[in-house]
């Protein structure tokens, strides 16, 4: 399914921030983005598949596999396999989803795999508090693309 990126970005208007997720720790970056969304900022995240999750590879895989296998195919709850949807779901978990304030904040977020052509010339923001090399002392981590591939996504 192809996404019409120009139409998706047009829904945000002109004033939005573009954040490059490559090399950032998923949880830390998601919490920073959630705070900014609640303040009313519009945010576009690119390179979502290059975000990292710290921890032992197989431990991370099993944790996400458990979330994916939970529920039934008919009734849910459903957990995504696409890296950009896993990223959005992580941010959603940090928002007050059951209130209109949280849902409105969630609607101000757009996440893409890679960098779309429409955003090629823009300046990308990097959040220093969430960068792997500045924050974490471990060398055990997994990218979101690897987790998606483990869950059965074939697009990465």
Secondary structure, DSSP 4 states (H G I P E B T S, - for coil): ----HHHHHHTT-S--EEEE-TTBBHHHHHHHHHHHHHTT--EEEE-GGG-EEES-HHHHHHHHHHHHHSSBTTTB-----SHHHHHHHHHHTTS-TTSHHHHHHHTTEEE-SS--GGGTTSPPB--GGGBHHHH-----EEEHHHHHHHHT----
